[in-house]
Amino acid sequence: MATDTDNIARLRGYLNHKARIAITDGRVFIGTFVCTDKQKNIILAHTTEYRGDEHRIVGLVMIPGKHLVKMEIEDLESVIM
């Protein structure tokens, strides 16, 4: 079983990679994963928000952990949450 230290190291390896995040209201955000915290809040940079067929550039965005449904790291093609 992985320890907290192993999990933190693994998560650090995903920093500065392109991430795709789905949230509870159906929106999807694609941007560069730059930060997280103990509450699973995620910060993405250079982000585009997708809602159905529409999209808009939002730049730097914080996604509350309580709304996080799924997070994928596109460069590594793996689901991490």
MODELLER restraints for C-alpha pairs under 7 A, 6 or more apart:
rsr = mdl.restraints
at = mdl.atoms
rsr.add(forms.Gaussian(group=physical.xy_distance, feature=features.Distance(at['CA:15:A'], at['CA:33:A']), mean=5.45, stdev=0.5))
rsr.add(forms.Gaussian(group=physical.xy_distance, feature=features.Distance(at['CA:15:A'], at['CA:34:A']), mean=5.51, stdev=0.5))
rsr.add(forms.Gaussian(group=physical.xy_distance, feature=features.Distance(at['CA:16:A'], at['CA:32:A']), mean=5.56, stdev=0.5))
rsr.add(forms.Gaussian(group=physical.xy_distance, feature=features.Distance(at['CA:16:A'], at['CA:33:A']), mean=5.29, stdev=0.5))
rsr.add(forms.Gaussian(group=physical.xy_distance, feature=features.Distance(at['CA:16:A'], at['CA:34:A']), mean=5.64, stdev=0.5))
rsr.add(forms.Gaussian(group=physical.xy_distance, feature=features.Distance(at['CA:17:A'], at['CA:32:A']), mean=5.52, stdev=0.5))
rsr.add(forms.Gaussian(group=physical.xy_distance, feature=features.Distance(at['CA:17:A'], at['CA:33:A']), mean=5.78, stdev=0.5))
rsr.add(forms.Gaussian(group=physical.xy_distance, feature=features.Distance(at['CA:17:A'], at['CA:73:A']), mean=6.67, stdev=0.5))
rsr.add(forms.Gaussian(group=physical.xy_distance, feature=features.Distance(at['CA:17:A'], at['CA:75:A']), mean=6.44, stdev=0.5))
rsr.add(forms.Gaussian(group=physical.xy_distance, feature=features.Distance(at['CA:18:A'], at['CA:31:A']), mean=5.50, stdev=0.5))
rsr.add(forms.Gaussian(group=physical.xy_distance, feature=features.Distance(at['CA:18:A'], at['CA:32:A']), mean=4.50, stdev=0.5))
rsr.add(forms.Gaussian(group=physical.xy_distance, feature=features.Distance(at['CA:18:A'], at['CA:33:A']), mean=6.17, stdev=0.5))
rsr.add(forms.Gaussian(group=physical.xy_distance, feature=features.Distance(at['CA:18:A'], at['CA:73:A']), mean=5.90, stdev=0.5))
rsr.add(forms.Gaussian(group=physical.xy_distance, feature=features.Distance(at['CA:18:A'], at['CA:74:A']), mean=5.63, stdev=0.5))
rsr.add(forms.Gaussian(group=physical.xy_distance, feature=features.Distance(at['CA:18:A'], at['CA:75:A']), mean=6.19, stdev=0.5))
rsr.add(forms.Gaussian(group=physical.xy_distance, feature=features.Distance(at['CA:19:A'], at['CA:30:A']), mean=5.61, stdev=0.5))
rsr.add(forms.Gaussian(group=physical.xy_distance, feature=features.Distance(at['CA:19:A'], at['CA:31:A']), mean=5.53, stdev=0.5))
rsr.add(forms.Gaussian(group=physical.xy_distance, feature=features.Distance(at['CA:19:A'], at['CA:32:A']), mean=5.83, stdev=0.5))
rsr.add(forms.Gaussian(group=physical.xy_distance, feature=features.Distance(at['CA:19:A'], at['CA:33:A']), mean=5.80, stdev=0.5))
rsr.add(forms.Gaussian(group=physical.xy_distance, feature=features.Distance(at['CA:19:A'], at['CA:71:A']), mean=6.84, stdev=0.5))
rsr.add(forms.Gaussian(group=physical.xy_distance, feature=features.Distance(at['CA:19:A'], at['CA:72:A']), mean=5.57, stdev=0.5))
rsr.add(forms.Gaussian(group=physical.xy_distance, feature=features.Distance(at['CA:19:A'], at['CA:73:A']), mean=4.43, stdev=0.5))
rsr.add(forms.Gaussian(group=physical.xy_distance, feature=features.Distance(at['CA:19:A'], at['CA:74:A']), mean=5.62, stdev=0.5))
rsr.add(forms.Gaussian(group=physical.xy_distance, feature=features.Distance(at['CA:20:A'], at['CA:28:A']), mean=6.87, stdev=0.5))
rsr.add(forms.Gaussian(group=physical.xy_distance, feature=features.Distance(at['CA:20:A'], at['CA:29:A']), mean=5.70, stdev=0.5))
rsr.add(forms.Gaussian(group=physical.xy_distance, feature=features.Distance(at['CA:20:A'], at['CA:30:A']), mean=4.49, stdev=0.5))
rsr.add(forms.Gaussian(group=physical.xy_distance, feature=features.Distance(at['CA:20:A'], at['CA:31:A']), mean=6.80, stdev=0.5))
rsr.add(forms.Gaussian(group=physical.xy_distance, feature=features.Distance(at['CA:20:A'], at['CA:71:A']), mean=5.74, stdev=0.5))
rsr.add(forms.Gaussian(group=physical.xy_distance, feature=features.Distance(at['CA:20:A'], at['CA:72:A']), mean=5.10, stdev=0.5))
rsr.add(forms.Gaussian(group=physical.xy_distance, feature=features.Distance(at['CA:20:A'], at['CA:73:A']), mean=6.33, stdev=0.5))
rsr.add(forms.Gaussian(group=physical.xy_distance, feature=features.Distance(at['CA:20:A'], at['CA:74:A']), mean=6.73, stdev=0.5))
rsr.add(forms.Gaussian(group=physical.xy_distance, feature=features.Distance(at['CA:21:A'], at['CA:28:A']), mean=5.50, stdev=0.5))
rsr.add(forms.Gaussian(group=physical.xy_distance, feature=features.Distance(at['CA:21:A'], at['CA:29:A']), mean=5.13, stdev=0.5))
rsr.add(forms.Gaussian(group=physical.xy_distance, feature=features.Distance(at['CA:21:A'], at['CA:30:A']), mean=6.43, stdev=0.5))
rsr.add(forms.Gaussian(group=physical.xy_distance, feature=features.Distance(at['CA:21:A'], at['CA:70:A']), mean=5.71, stdev=0.5))
rsr.add(forms.Gaussian(group=physical.xy_distance, feature=features.Distance(at['CA:21:A'], at['CA:71:A']), mean=4.49, stdev=0.5))
rsr.add(forms.Gaussian(group=physical.xy_distance, feature=features.Distance(at['CA:21:A'], at['CA:72:A']), mean=6.42, stdev=0.5))
rsr.add(forms.Gaussian(group=physical.xy_distance, feature=features.Distance(at['CA:22:A'], at['CA:28:A']), mean=4.48, stdev=0.5))
rsr.add(forms.Gaussian(group=physical.xy_distance, feature=features.Distance(at['CA:22:A'], at['CA:29:A']), mean=6.56, stdev=0.5))
rsr.add(forms.Gaussian(group=physical.xy_distance, feature=features.Distance(at['CA:22:A'], at['CA:68:A']), mean=6.40, stdev=0.5))
rsr.add(forms.Gaussian(group=physical.xy_distance, feature=features.Distance(at['CA:22:A'], at['CA:69:A']), mean=5.46, stdev=0.5))
rsr.add(forms.Gaussian(group=physical.xy_distance, feature=features.Distance(at['CA:22:A'], at['CA:70:A']), mean=5.21, stdev=0.5))
rsr.add(forms.Gaussian(group=physical.xy_distance, feature=features.Distance(at['CA:22:A'], at['CA:71:A']), mean=6.55, stdev=0.5))
rsr.add(forms.Gaussian(group=physical.xy_distance, feature=features.Distance(at['CA:23:A'], at['CA:67:A']), mean=5.21, stdev=0.5))
rsr.add(forms.Gaussian(group=physical.xy_distance, feature=features.Distance(at['CA:23:A'], at['CA:68:A']), mean=4.73, stdev=0.5))
rsr.add(forms.Gaussian(group=physical.xy_distance, feature=features.Distance(at['CA:23:A'], at['CA:69:A']), mean=4.97, stdev=0.5))
rsr.add(forms.Gaussian(group=physical.xy_distance, feature=features.Distance(at['CA:24:A'], at['CA:67:A']), mean=5.24, stdev=0.5))
rsr.add(forms.Gaussian(group=physical.xy_distance, feature=features.Distance(at['CA:24:A'], at['CA:68:A']), mean=6.51, stdev=0.5))
rsr.add(forms.Gaussian(group=physical.xy_distance, feature=features.Distance(at['CA:24:A'], at['CA:69:A']), mean=6.01, stdev=0.5))
rsr.add(forms.Gaussian(group=physical.xy_distance, feature=features.Distance(at['CA:27:A'], at['CA:49:A']), mean=6.95, stdev=0.5))
rsr.add(forms.Gaussian(group=physical.xy_distance, feature=features.Distance(at['CA:27:A'], at['CA:50:A']), mean=5.70, stdev=0.5))
rsr.add(forms.Gaussian(group=physical.xy_distance, feature=features.Distance(at['CA:27:A'], at['CA:51:A']), mean=4.94, stdev=0.5))
rsr.add(forms.Gaussian(group=physical.xy_distance, feature=features.Distance(at['CA:28:A'], at['CA:49:A']), mean=5.87, stdev=0.5))
rsr.add(forms.Gaussian(group=physical.xy_distance, feature=features.Distance(at['CA:28:A'], at['CA:50:A']), mean=5.08, stdev=0.5))
rsr.add(forms.Gaussian(group=physical.xy_distance, feature=features.Distance(at['CA:28:A'], at['CA:51:A']), mean=6.68, stdev=0.5))
rsr.add(forms.Gaussian(group=physical.xy_distance, feature=features.Distance(at['CA:29:A'], at['CA:47:A']), mean=6.47, stdev=0.5))
rsr.add(forms.Gaussian(group=physical.xy_distance, feature=features.Distance(at['CA:29:A'], at['CA:48:A']), mean=5.70, stdev=0.5))
rsr.add(forms.Gaussian(group=physical.xy_distance, feature=features.Distance(at['CA:29:A'], at['CA:49:A']), mean=4.58, stdev=0.5))
rsr.add(forms.Gaussian(group=physical.xy_distance, feature=features.Distance(at['CA:29:A'], at['CA:50:A']), mean=6.18, stdev=0.5))
rsr.add(forms.Gaussian(group=physical.xy_distance, feature=features.Distance(at['CA:30:A'], at['CA:47:A']), mean=5.45, stdev=0.5))
rsr.add(forms.Gaussian(group=physical.xy_distance, feature=features.Distance(at['CA:30:A'], at['CA:48:A']), mean=5.41, stdev=0.5))
rsr.add(forms.Gaussian(group=physical.xy_distance, feature=features.Distance(at['CA:30:A'], at['CA:49:A']), mean=6.66, stdev=0.5))
rsr.add(forms.Gaussian(group=physical.xy_distance, feature=features.Distance(at['CA:31:A'], at['CA:44:A']), mean=5.35, stdev=0.5))
rsr.add(forms.Gaussian(group=physical.xy_distance, feature=features.Distance(at['CA:31:A'], at['CA:45:A']), mean=5.57, stdev=0.5))
rsr.add(forms.Gaussian(group=physical.xy_distance, feature=features.Distance(at['CA:31:A'], at['CA:46:A']), mean=5.32, stdev=0.5))
rsr.add(forms.Gaussian(group=physical.xy_distance, feature=features.Distance(at['CA:31:A'], at['CA:47:A']), mean=4.05, stdev=0.5))
rsr.add(forms.Gaussian(group=physical.xy_distance, feature=features.Distance(at['CA:31:A'], at['CA:48:A']), mean=6.42, stdev=0.5))
rsr.add(forms.Gaussian(group=physical.xy_distance, feature=features.Distance(at['CA:32:A'], at['CA:44:A']), mean=5.11, stdev=0.5))
rsr.add(forms.Gaussian(group=physical.xy_distance, feature=features.Distance(at['CA:32:A'], at['CA:45:A']), mean=5.00, stdev=0.5))
rsr.add(forms.Gaussian(group=physical.xy_distance, feature=features.Distance(at['CA:32:A'], at['CA:46:A']), mean=6.24, stdev=0.5))
rsr.add(forms.Gaussian(group=physical.xy_distance, feature=features.Distance(at['CA:32:A'], at['CA:47:A']), mean=6.94, stdev=0.5))
rsr.add(forms.Gaussian(group=physical.xy_distance, feature=features.Distance(at['CA:33:A'], at['CA:43:A']), mean=6.31, stdev=0.5))
rsr.add(forms.Gaussian(group=physical.xy_distance, feature=features.Distance(at['CA:33:A'], at['CA:44:A']), mean=4.75, stdev=0.5))
rsr.add(forms.Gaussian(group=physical.xy_distance, feature=features.Distance(at['CA:33:A'], at['CA:45:A']), mean=6.70, stdev=0.5))
rsr.add(forms.Gaussian(group=physical.xy_distance, feature=features.Distance(at['CA:34:A'], at['CA:43:A']), mean=5.77, stdev=0.5))
rsr.add(forms.Gaussian(group=physical.xy_distance, feature=features.Distance(at['CA:34:A'], at['CA:44:A']), mean=5.64, stdev=0.5))
rsr.add(forms.Gaussian(group=physical.xy_distance, feature=features.Distance(at['CA:34:A'], at['CA:45:A']), mean=6.68, stdev=0.5))
rsr.add(forms.Gaussian(group=physical.xy_distance, feature=features.Distance(at['CA:35:A'], at['CA:42:A']), mean=5.93, stdev=0.5))
rsr.add(forms.Gaussian(group=physical.xy_distance, feature=features.Distance(at['CA:35:A'], at['CA:43:A']), mean=5.07, stdev=0.5))
rsr.add(forms.Gaussian(group=physical.xy_distance, feature=features.Distance(at['CA:36:A'], at['CA:42:A']), mean=4.63, stdev=0.5))
rsr.add(forms.Gaussian(group=physical.xy_distance, feature=features.Distance(at['CA:36:A'], at['CA:43:A']), mean=6.24, stdev=0.5))
rsr.add(forms.Gaussian(group=physical.xy_distance, feature=features.Distance(at['CA:39:A'], at['CA:65:A']), mean=5.92, stdev=0.5))
rsr.add(forms.Gaussian(group=physical.xy_distance, feature=features.Distance(at['CA:40:A'], at['CA:65:A']), mean=4.36, stdev=0.5))
rsr.add(forms.Gaussian(group=physical.xy_distance, feature=features.Distance(at['CA:41:A'], at['CA:62:A']), mean=6.79, stdev=0.5))
rsr.add(forms.Gaussian(group=physical.xy_distance, feature=features.Distance(at['CA:41:A'], at['CA:63:A']), mean=5.62, stdev=0.5))
rsr.add(forms.Gaussian(group=physical.xy_distance, feature=features.Distance(at['CA:41:A'], at['CA:64:A']), mean=4.54, stdev=0.5))
rsr.add(forms.Gaussian(group=physical.xy_distance, feature=features.Distance(at['CA:41:A'], at['CA:65:A']), mean=4.20, stdev=0.5))
rsr.add(forms.Gaussian(group=physical.xy_distance, feature=features.Distance(at['CA:42:A'], at['CA:62:A']), mean=5.63, stdev=0.5))
rsr.add(forms.Gaussian(group=physical.xy_distance, feature=features.Distance(at['CA:42:A'], at['CA:63:A']), mean=5.11, stdev=0.5))
rsr.add(forms.Gaussian(group=physical.xy_distance, feature=features.Distance(at['CA:42:A'], at['CA:64:A']), mean=6.58, stdev=0.5))
rsr.add(forms.Gaussian(group=physical.xy_distance, feature=features.Distance(at['CA:42:A'], at['CA:65:A']), mean=6.75, stdev=0.5))
rsr.add(forms.Gaussian(group=physical.xy_distance, feature=features.Distance(at['CA:43:A'], at['CA:61:A']), mean=5.67, stdev=0.5))
rsr.add(forms.Gaussian(group=physical.xy_distance, feature=features.Distance(at['CA:43:A'], at['CA:62:A']), mean=4.45, stdev=0.5))
rsr.add(forms.Gaussian(group=physical.xy_distance, feature=features.Distance(at['CA:43:A'], at['CA:63:A']), mean=6.30, stdev=0.5))
rsr.add(forms.Gaussian(group=physical.xy_distance, feature=features.Distance(at['CA:44:A'], at['CA:60:A']), mean=5.75, stdev=0.5))
rsr.add(forms.Gaussian(group=physical.xy_distance, feature=features.Distance(at['CA:44:A'], at['CA:61:A']), mean=5.44, stdev=0.5))
rsr.add(forms.Gaussian(group=physical.xy_distance, feature=features.Distance(at['CA:44:A'], at['CA:62:A']), mean=6.56, stdev=0.5))
rsr.add(forms.Gaussian(group=physical.xy_distance, feature=features.Distance(at['CA:45:A'], at['CA:59:A']), mean=5.69, stdev=0.5))
rsr.add(forms.Gaussian(group=physical.xy_distance, feature=features.Distance(at['CA:45:A'], at['CA:60:A']), mean=4.36, stdev=0.5))
rsr.add(forms.Gaussian(group=physical.xy_distance, feature=features.Distance(at['CA:45:A'], at['CA:61:A']), mean=6.55, stdev=0.5))
rsr.add(forms.Gaussian(group=physical.xy_distance, feature=features.Distance(at['CA:46:A'], at['CA:59:A']), mean=4.50, stdev=0.5))
rsr.add(forms.Gaussian(group=physical.xy_distance, feature=features.Distance(at['CA:46:A'], at['CA:60:A']), mean=6.01, stdev=0.5))
rsr.add(forms.Gaussian(group=physical.xy_distance, feature=features.Distance(at['CA:47:A'], at['CA:57:A']), mean=6.08, stdev=0.5))
rsr.add(forms.Gaussian(group=physical.xy_distance, feature=features.Distance(at['CA:47:A'], at['CA:58:A']), mean=5.56, stdev=0.5))
rsr.add(forms.Gaussian(group=physical.xy_distance, feature=features.Distance(at['CA:47:A'], at['CA:59:A']), mean=4.72, stdev=0.5))
rsr.add(forms.Gaussian(group=physical.xy_distance, feature=features.Distance(at['CA:47:A'], at['CA:60:A']), mean=6.23, stdev=0.5))
rsr.add(forms.Gaussian(group=physical.xy_distance, feature=features.Distance(at['CA:48:A'], at['CA:55:A']), mean=6.73, stdev=0.5))
rsr.add(forms.Gaussian(group=physical.xy_distance, feature=features.Distance(at['CA:48:A'], at['CA:56:A']), mean=5.64, stdev=0.5))
rsr.add(forms.Gaussian(group=physical.xy_distance, feature=features.Distance(at['CA:48:A'], at['CA:57:A']), mean=4.36, stdev=0.5))
rsr.add(forms.Gaussian(group=physical.xy_distance, feature=features.Distance(at['CA:48:A'], at['CA:58:A']), mean=5.65, stdev=0.5))
rsr.add(forms.Gaussian(group=physical.xy_distance, feature=features.Distance(at['CA:48:A'], at['CA:59:A']), mean=6.96, stdev=0.5))
rsr.add(forms.Gaussian(group=physical.xy_distance, feature=features.Distance(at['CA:49:A'], at['CA:55:A']), mean=5.46, stdev=0.5))
rsr.add(forms.Gaussian(group=physical.xy_distance, feature=features.Distance(at['CA:49:A'], at['CA:56:A']), mean=5.41, stdev=0.5))
rsr.add(forms.Gaussian(group=physical.xy_distance, feature=features.Distance(at['CA:49:A'], at['CA:57:A']), mean=6.23, stdev=0.5))
rsr.add(forms.Gaussian(group=physical.xy_distance, feature=features.Distance(at['CA:49:A'], at['CA:58:A']), mean=6.54, stdev=0.5))
rsr.add(forms.Gaussian(group=physical.xy_distance, feature=features.Distance(at['CA:50:A'], at['CA:56:A']), mean=6.79, stdev=0.5))
rsr.add(forms.Gaussian(group=physical.xy_distance, feature=features.Distance(at['CA:70:A'], at['CA:81:A']), mean=5.61, stdev=0.5))
rsr.add(forms.Gaussian(group=physical.xy_distance, feature=features.Distance(at['CA:71:A'], at['CA:79:A']), mean=6.10, stdev=0.5))
rsr.add(forms.Gaussian(group=physical.xy_distance, feature=features.Distance(at['CA:71:A'], at['CA:80:A']), mean=6.08, stdev=0.5))
rsr.add(forms.Gaussian(group=physical.xy_distance, feature=features.Distance(at['CA:71:A'], at['CA:81:A']), mean=5.38, stdev=0.5))
rsr.add(forms.Gaussian(group=physical.xy_distance, feature=features.Distance(at['CA:72:A'], at['CA:78:A']), mean=5.86, stdev=0.5))
rsr.add(forms.Gaussian(group=physical.xy_distance, feature=features.Distance(at['CA:72:A'], at['CA:79:A']), mean=4.45, stdev=0.5))
rsr.add(forms.Gaussian(group=physical.xy_distance, feature=features.Distance(at['CA:72:A'], at['CA:80:A']), mean=6.04, stdev=0.5))
rsr.add(forms.Gaussian(group=physical.xy_distance, feature=features.Distance(at['CA:73:A'], at['CA:79:A']), mean=6.55, stdev=0.5))
